[in-house]
Amino acid sequence: MSDYTLPALVDPPVTAPRTVYTVASGDLRLSANVTGWPTQQRLEADLAAAVGALGWDTRRTHPVDTVAGHGFIDSQRAGIEVFQQIPRDAPLVVVEAVWQYSHHVLAGLRSHRGPILLVANWSGQFPGLVGLLNLAGSLTKAGVRYSALWSADFTDEWARNGLKSWLETGEVRHDESHVRDLPPLPSDPEVELGVALARRLRLRPAVIGVFDEGCMGMYNAIIDDELLNPLGIFKERLSQSALVAEMTRVPDEEAQAVRAWLDAAGMTFHTGTDEATELTDAQLLSQFKMYIAALRIADDFGLDAVGIQYQQGLKDTVPASDLAEGLLNNVARPPVTSRDASRELYPGRALPHFNEVDEGVAVDSLITNRIWTAMGMDPATTLHDIRWGERYGPDFVWVFEISGAVPASHNGGYHRSYSMRQPPMYFPLGGGTLSGVSRPGEIVWSRIFIMDGVLHADLGRGTVVELPAAETQRRLAATNPQWPIMHAVLHGVDRDQLMARHKANHVNVVYAPDAGAADRALRVKAAMLDALGVRVHLCGDVTL
């Protein structure tokens, strides 16, 4: 007989018949959870009504915290505890009307044996659709089976039929006929260029600077070295504290010179004096120091691209990183010299920035930069959230939107770009955006993601359209009016096809001078990715 203390093992709960169990993953930021809670309550009520109409009950698995003022799972530990009370084989729905941190529920979902359904409200008010897509990408990377649905209020026939299918069979099947594997490529100048660029990358590997991985629980946005290194891409793991330290060494005069350059270029800054609610000159000065500091650290380590997490941690230290990120992504930008002022850093070049340290975008933007540069086109690239969309006239027009890291050339130049204070609920110390309305033109869109343990890439074509000013303002008001917006029409890919297939919250976008150039560049990109061993898929109407 030993004196060891054995743990008390508790039998798992038993699943109630014809009962759907629900969880709601939320933000880590209390202000965001409280602000989004009423919208989440409406979605949960709509879903419960739809489930009830099909003869099933809904059981919420965690209570509302009346002290905190919301009912979200707001940490990984809280999620682990909630899943202790959920039957392992129960039908489980993750209900999302807001942005959520996937790792809050990933631990429980990894071991759940019952069918899993992710649902979101079709609304731009809060990024519920973005949260659903990030969780979908994280589960895809983890190899966890799931289904997904989206609806304005779950009264439409499409959503009701999908819900019925999931309750009866444990899955929802979506149309993915728009996706096809890359066929054998012909021998032509574009393919030759793509293969040559791939060989060059492997012979002289690139280094991407990662200022702290794992932004906002984005498990899907981390690519392990074992997948990254064979491409010829290596990580320089950096700390955001080093970025802040470098910022303190930037003189005010250098930061003011960045502001003067942007003023002369015609950029508009919407400033005030209230630090809590308005964009101030002091906040902007800090952001310009971050821009200079990022370039100097990139030069120190010979970086080919850089990603700043910002959330969490840095948001409590300095104003937003988005303005610096947008400047880095543009070819024409305020000049920055080495510390001794002896040379300009990255002159005449964009230094690709992958927002929120999304390493799938890092690979994508690095490859895109090299292809577009080799073809003599503007390589300015950025990511967007797939935020929301509605039909306008004959087309379904997506709202692609991100928190401000868009290059000025996407807006048509600095004179068509502006900066507004970031929303306090996400950015307590403020800071400005690099915002504007993306100019009309042809784009290539893409996404690199992990599925079945290997890297995949979806490639497609689209057109950015110009909407009337009133419609643009309506869409901004329905989402985040401070942020840059792109009105995107995708070629041969409808709303539900994109949502069903997309394995992350971000999409990478880059302009081409015309449709022919976009098709040629897409062929180069497909060839380069294929030569690097990435599994390439063509989406919609793509001409190779």
C-alpha positions in Angstrom: 0.0 0.0 0.0 1.4 3.4 -1.1 0.8 6.8 0.4 0.4 8.3 -3.1 -2.5 10.7 -3.6 -4.4 9.4 -6.7 -6.4 11.9 -8.7 -10.2 11.6 -8.4 -11.5 10.6 -11.8 -14.9 11.9 -12.8 -17.1 10.1 -15.3 -17.9 12.3 -18.3 -21.4 13.6 -18.6 -24.0 11.7 -20.6 -25.4 13.3 -23.7 -29.1 14.2 -23.4 -31.3 13.0 -26.3 -32.0 15.3 -29.2 -30.0 18.1 -27.5 -27.4 20.4 -29.1 -24.7 21.7 -26.8 -23.3 25.2 -27.5 -20.2 27.2 -26.6 -19.2 30.8 -27.5 -15.5 31.6 -27.8 -14.8 35.3 -27.3 -12.0 37.9 -27.2 -9.4 38.2 -24.6 -10.2 41.9 -24.3 -13.0 42.6 -21.9 -14.1 45.8 -23.7 -14.6 43.8 -27.0 -16.5 41.0 -25.2 -18.9 43.5 -23.4 -19.5 45.5 -26.6 -20.3 42.4 -28.7 -22.4 40.6 -26.2 -25.8 41.9 -27.2 -25.1 40.8 -30.8 -24.0 37.4 -29.6 -27.2 37.0 -27.6 -29.3 37.6 -30.7 -27.4 35.0 -32.7 -27.8 32.4 -30.0 -31.5 33.1 -29.8 -31.9 32.8 -33.6 -30.0 29.6 -33.6 -32.0 28.1 -30.7 -35.2 29.0 -32.5 -34.0 27.2 -35.7 -32.9 24.2 -33.7 -36.2 24.1 -31.9 -38.1 24.3 -35.1 -36.4 21.0 -36.1 -37.4 19.3 -32.9 -34.2 19.6 -30.9 -33.3 21.4 -27.7 -30.3 23.7 -27.2 -28.2 23.6 -24.0 -25.7 26.4 -23.4 -22.7 24.8 -21.6 -21.4 27.9 -19.7 -23.2 30.7 -17.9 -23.2 34.4 -18.4 -20.8 36.2 -16.1 -23.0 39.0 -14.8 -20.0 40.7 -13.2 -17.9 40.7 -16.4 -21.0 41.6 -18.4 -20.8 38.9 -21.1 -21.1 35.1 -21.6 -18.0 34.4 -23.7 -15.2 31.9 -23.0 -12.4 34.5 -22.6 -9.3 32.4 -21.9 -7.8 29.0 -22.7 -8.1 27.9 -19.1 -11.8 28.8 -19.1 -12.3 26.8 -22.2 -10.7 23.8 -20.8 -12.9 23.9 -17.7 -16.1 24.4 -19.8 -15.3 21.3 -21.9 -15.0 19.2 -18.7 -18.8 19.6 -18.5 -19.6 18.7 -22.1 -20.4 15.1 -23.1 -17.6 13.9 -25.4 -20.0 12.6 -28.1 -22.5 15.4 -28.0 -23.5 17.4 -31.0 -21.6 20.6 -30.4 -22.1 24.1 -31.9 -19.5 26.9 -31.6 -21.6 30.1 -32.0 -19.7 33.2 -33.1 -21.1 36.7 -33.7 -17.8 38.4 -32.8 -14.1 38.0 -33.3 -12.9 35.1 -31.2 -9.6 33.6 -30.0 -9.5 30.1 -31.4 -7.2 28.7 -28.7 -9.9 29.4 -26.1 -11.7 26.4 -27.4 -9.2 24.5 -29.5 -8.1 22.2 -26.6 -11.6 21.0 -26.0 -12.4 20.7 -29.7 -9.3 18.6 -30.4 -10.6 15.8 -28.1 -14.3 16.1 -28.8 -15.7 13.0 -30.5 -19.2 14.2 -31.5 -20.0 16.3 -34.5 -18.9 19.9 -34.5 -20.6 22.8 -36.2 -19.3 26.3 -36.4 -21.9 29.0 -37.0 -21.8 32.8 -37.5 -24.2 35.5 -38.2 -24.0 37.1 -41.7 -23.3 40.6 -40.5 -20.5 43.1 -40.7 -21.2 44.7 -37.4 -18.7 42.6 -35.5 -16.2 40.2 -37.1 -18.1 37.0 -36.4 -17.5 35.7 -39.9 -13.8 36.4 -39.5 -13.8 34.5 -36.2 -15.5 31.5 -37.7 -13.0 31.4 -40.6 -10.0 31.6 -38.2 -11.5 28.7 -36.1 -12.1 26.8 -39.2 -8.5 27.3 -40.3 -7.2 26.2 -36.9 -9.3 23.1 -36.9 -8.2 22.3 -40.4 -4.6 22.6 -39.4 -5.3 20.4 -36.3 -7.0 17.7 -38.4 -10.3 18.0 -36.5 -13.5 17.3 -38.6 -16.1 20.1 -38.5 -18.9 21.7 -40.5 -19.8 25.3 -40.8 -22.9 27.5 -41.5 -23.6 31.2 -41.7 -26.9 33.1 -41.9 -28.3 36.5 -41.1 -30.8 35.0 -38.6 -31.1 31.3 -39.5 -34.6 31.7 -41.0 -33.5 31.3 -44.6 -34.0 28.0 -46.3 -30.3 27.5 -47.1 -29.3 27.7 -43.5 -32.2 25.7 -42.2 -31.5 22.9 -44.7 -27.8 22.9 -43.7 -28.7 22.8 -40.0 -31.2 19.9 -40.6 -28.5 18.0 -42.5 -26.0 18.4 -39.6 -28.5 17.3 -37.0 -29.4 14.2 -39.0 -26.0 13.2 -40.4 -23.4 15.1 -38.4 -22.1 17.1 -41.3 -22.9 19.8 -43.8 -21.6 19.5 -47.3 -20.9 22.6 -49.3 -20.3 23.1 -53.0 -16.5 23.3 -53.7 -16.8 22.7 -57.4 -14.9 26.0 -58.0 -11.7 24.4 -56.7 -9.5 22.3 -58.9 -5.9 21.0 -58.6 -3.2 22.6 -60.6 -2.9 20.9 -64.0 0.5 20.2 -65.6 1.9 23.6 -66.7 3.1 24.2 -70.2 6.6 25.3 -70.9 6.4 29.1 -71.4 8.2 32.2 -70.2 5.9 32.5 -67.1 6.4 29.0 -66.0 10.2 29.3 -66.6 10.2 32.5 -64.4 8.3 30.8 -61.6 10.6 27.8 -61.5 13.7 30.0 -61.7 12.4 32.1 -58.7 11.8 29.0 -56.7 15.3 27.7 -57.4 16.7 31.1 -56.4 14.8 31.1 -53.1 16.1 27.6 -52.2 19.7 28.5 -53.2 19.6 31.7 -51.2 17.0 31.4 -48.5 14.9 34.2 -47.2 14.5 35.3 -43.6 11.2 36.5 -42.2 11.2 38.4 -38.9 8.5 37.3 -36.5 7.8 39.7 -33.6 6.2 37.2 -31.3 4.1 34.3 -32.8 0.6 33.3 -32.0 -1.3 36.6 -32.4 -4.8 36.5 -30.9 -4.9 32.7 -30.7 -4.3 32.2 -34.4 -3.0 28.6 -34.3 -3.5 28.3 -38.0 -1.2 31.3 -38.6 1.9 29.5 -37.3 3.9 27.4 -39.8 6.4 25.1 -38.2 9.9 25.2 -39.4 9.7 21.7 -40.8 7.2 23.0 -43.4 8.7 26.4 -43.9 12.4 25.6 -44.2 12.1 23.3 -47.3 10.7 26.3 -49.2 13.9 28.2 -48.5 12.3 30.4 -45.8 13.6 30.7 -42.3 12.3 32.6 -39.2 14.1 35.2 -37.2 12.3 35.0 -33.9 12.2 38.5 -32.4 10.6 40.0 -29.4 8.2 42.9 -29.4 10.0 44.3 -26.4 13.1 44.7 -28.7 10.9 46.8 -31.1 9.8 49.0 -28.2 13.4 49.4 -27.0 14.5 50.4 -30.5 11.6 52.9 -30.7 13.0 54.7 -27.6 16.3 55.2 -29.5 14.6 57.0 -32.4 14.9 60.8 -32.1 11.8 62.9 -32.3 13.2 64.8 -35.3 13.4 61.6 -37.4 9.8 60.7 -36.6 8.7 64.3 -37.4 10.5 63.9 -40.8 8.3 60.9 -41.6 5.2 63.0 -40.8 6.5 65.9 -42.9 7.1 63.5 -45.9 3.5 62.1 -45.6 2.0 65.6 -45.3 3.8 66.6 -48.4 2.5 63.5 -50.2 -1.0 64.6 -49.4 -2.0 62.1 -46.7 -4.8 63.3 -44.4 -4.6 62.8 -40.6 -7.8 63.2 -38.6 -6.4 64.4 -35.3 -7.7 65.8 -32.0 -6.5 66.3 -28.5 -8.3 63.6 -26.4 -5.9 60.6 -26.1 -8.7 58.3 -25.1 -11.0 58.8 -28.1 -9.1 60.8 -30.7 -5.9 60.4 -32.9 -3.3 62.7 -31.5 0.1 64.0 -32.8 1.8 62.2 -29.9 0.3 58.8 -31.0 1.4 59.4 -34.6 4.9 60.3 -33.5 5.1 56.9 -31.7 3.9 55.1 -34.8 6.5 56.8 -36.9 9.2 55.7 -34.5 7.9 52.1 -34.8 8.1 52.4 -38.6 11.8 53.5 -38.3 12.6 51.0 -35.6 11.1 48.1 -37.7 13.2 49.0 -40.7 16.4 49.2 -38.6 15.8 45.9 -36.9 15.0 44.4 -40.3 18.3 45.7 -41.6 20.1 44.3 -38.6 18.9 40.8 -39.3 18.8 41.0 -43.1 15.0 40.4 -43.2 13.1 39.9 -46.4 9.7 40.4 -44.7 8.5 41.2 -41.2 5.4 40.6 -39.0 4.4 42.5 -35.9 1.9 40.8 -33.6 0.8 43.9 -31.7 -2.1 42.0 -30.0 -1.6 41.1 -27.2 1.0 42.9 -25.0 2.2 45.6 -27.4 -1.3 47.2 -27.4 -0.8 48.0 -23.7 2.6 49.6 -24.4 2.4 51.7 -27.6 -0.1 52.9 -30.1 -1.3 50.7 -33.0 1.2 49.1 -35.4 -1.0 49.3 -38.5 0.2 52.7 -39.8 3.8 51.5 -39.7 2.8 48.2 -41.4 1.0 50.0 -44.3 4.0 52.2 -44.9 6.3 49.2 -45.0 4.1 47.5 -47.6 4.4 50.4 -50.1 7.3 50.9 -52.5 7.1 54.7 -52.2 7.4 55.6 -48.5 9.2 57.9 -46.2 13.0 57.3 -46.4 14.7 55.8 -43.3 18.5 55.7 -42.8 20.7 53.5 -40.8 21.4 54.7 -37.2 24.5 56.5 -38.3 22.7 58.1 -41.3 25.2 56.6 -43.7 22.8 54.8 -46.0 19.1 54.5 -46.7 17.4 51.2 -45.7 15.6 49.2 -48.4 15.6 52.1 -50.8 12.9 52.0 -53.5 11.5 48.7 -52.1 8.6 47.5 -50.1 9.4 45.5 -47.1 6.5 43.1 -47.0 4.7 43.1 -43.7 2.4 40.2 -42.7 -0.1 41.7 -40.3 -0.8 39.8 -37.0 2.2 37.6 -37.8 0.2 35.4 -40.1 2.9 33.2 -41.5 0.8 31.9 -44.3 0.6 35.5 -45.5 4.3 35.9 -44.9 5.1 33.1 -47.4 2.5 34.5 -49.8 3.6 38.1 -49.6 7.3 37.2 -49.9 6.7 35.1 -53.0 4.3 37.7 -54.5 6.8 40.5 -53.9 9.5 38.6 -55.8 7.2 37.7 -58.7 5.7 41.1 -59.2 9.1 42.7 -58.9 10.6 40.4 -61.5 7.7 41.2 -63.9 8.1 44.9 -63.5 4.8 45.5 -61.6 4.0 47.2 -58.3 4.6 44.5 -55.7 2.7 46.3 -52.9 0.7 43.5 -51.3 -1.4 43.2 -48.2 -3.8 41.0 -46.3 -7.5 41.6 -45.6 -10.1 40.0 -43.4 -12.9 38.4 -45.3 -15.3 40.6 -43.3 -18.7 40.4 -45.0 -20.5 41.2 -48.2 -23.8 41.8 -50.0 -25.0 41.9 -53.6 -24.8 45.3 -55.3 -26.5 45.3 -58.7 -25.6 42.0 -60.6 -22.6 41.2 -58.4 -21.8 39.9 -55.0 -19.4 42.5 -53.6 -17.2 41.5 -50.7 -16.1 43.8 -48.0 -12.4 43.0 -47.6 -11.2 45.0 -44.6 -8.3 45.1 -42.2 -7.3 47.3 -39.3 -5.1 49.6 -41.4 -2.0 47.9 -42.8 -2.8 48.6 -46.5 -0.2 50.1 -48.8 -1.1 53.6 -50.1 -0.9 52.4 -53.7 -3.9 50.2 -53.2 -5.9 53.4 -52.4 -4.5 55.2 -55.4 -1.7 57.0 -53.5 -1.1 58.9 -50.3 -3.3 61.7 -51.5 -6.2 59.3 -51.4 -5.3 57.8 -48.0 -6.1 59.0 -44.5 -5.5 58.1 -40.9 -8.2 57.8 -38.2 -7.9 56.7 -34.6 -8.3 53.0 -34.0 -11.4 51.9 -32.1 -10.7 52.1 -28.3 -12.3 48.7 -27.6 -9.5 47.0 -29.6 -6.7 49.6 -29.3 -6.7 51.3 -25.9 -3.6 53.5 -26.7 -5.0 54.6 -30.0 -2.8 55.2 -33.1 -3.8 55.9 -36.6 -4.6 53.7 -39.6 -3.4 53.8 -43.2 -6.9 53.8 -44.6 -8.7 54.5 -47.9 -11.0 52.9 -50.4 -9.1 50.5 -52.7 -9.0 51.7 -56.2 -10.8 49.8 -59.1 -8.6 47.3 -60.8 -7.6 43.7 -61.3 -6.3 41.6 -58.4 -4.9 38.2 -57.7 -6.1 36.8 -54.4 -4.6 33.8 -52.6 -4.2 32.0 -49.4 -1.5 29.6 -48.1 -2.7 27.2 -45.4 -1.9 23.9 -43.6 -4.1 20.9 -44.4 -3.4 17.2 -43.8 0.0 18.2 -42.5 1.2 19.9 -45.7 1.1 23.4 -47.2 -1.7 24.2 -49.7 -2.3 27.3 -51.7 -5.6 28.5 -53.2 -5.3 31.0 -56.0 -8.0 33.1 -57.7 -8.7 36.2 -59.6 -10.9 39.2 -58.9 -11.8 42.7 -59.7 -12.0 45.6 -57.3 -15.0 47.7 -58.2 -15.9 51.3 -57.5 -19.2 51.7 -55.6 -21.1 55.0 -55.1 -19.8 57.0 -52.2 -23.0 56.5 -50.3 -22.8 52.7 -50.6 -19.2 52.8 -49.5 -20.1 54.8 -46.5 -22.9 52.4 -45.7 -20.6 49.5 -45.8 -18.0 51.2 -43.7 -20.6 52.2 -41.1 -21.8 48.5 -41.0 -18.2 47.4 -40.2 -15.4 49.6 -39.0 -15.4 53.1 -40.6 -11.8 53.7 -39.5 -10.4 50.9 -41.5 -9.4 50.5 -45.2 -12.0 48.8 -47.4 -11.8 46.9 -50.6 -14.9 46.2 -52.8 -14.0 42.9 -54.3 -15.8 40.8 -56.9 -14.3 37.3 -57.2 -14.3 35.6 -60.5 -16.3 32.3 -60.6 -16.5 31.9 -56.8 -19.8 32.7 -55.0 -20.3 33.7 -51.4 -20.9 30.3 -49.9 -18.1 28.6 -52.0 -15.5 31.1 -50.6 -16.7 30.7 -47.0 -16.8 26.9 -47.3 -13.3 26.6 -48.7 -11.3 29.4 -47.0 -9.1 28.1 -44.2 -8.2 31.4 -42.4 -9.5 34.8 -41.6 -7.0 36.5 -44.0 -6.8 36.7 -47.8 -3.7 38.0 -49.6 -4.4 40.5 -52.4 -2.2 42.3 -55.0 -3.0 44.4 -58.0 -2.0 43.9 -61.6 -2.1 46.5 -64.4 -4.8 44.6 -66.3 -6.5 41.3 -66.7 -3.9 39.9 -69.0 -1.0 40.8 -66.6 -3.0 39.3 -63.7 -3.4 36.0 -65.6 0.3 35.9 -66.4 1.4 36.7 -62.9 -1.0 34.1 -61.5 0.7 31.5 -63.8 4.1 32.5 -62.5 2.9 32.2 -59.0 1.4 28.8 -59.5 4.6 27.6 -61.1 6.7 29.0 -58.3 4.6 27.5 -55.5 4.4 24.1 -57.4 8.2 24.0 -57.8 8.5 24.7 -54.0 6.3 21.7 -53.3 3.2 23.6 -52.2 0.0 21.9 -53.3 -1.7 24.5 -55.6 -5.4 24.7 -56.2 -7.1 27.1 -58.7 -10.3 28.7 -57.7 -13.1 29.9 -60.0 -12.4 31.4 -63.4 -8.7 31.2 -63.6 -7.0 31.3 -67.0 -3.6 29.5 -67.2 
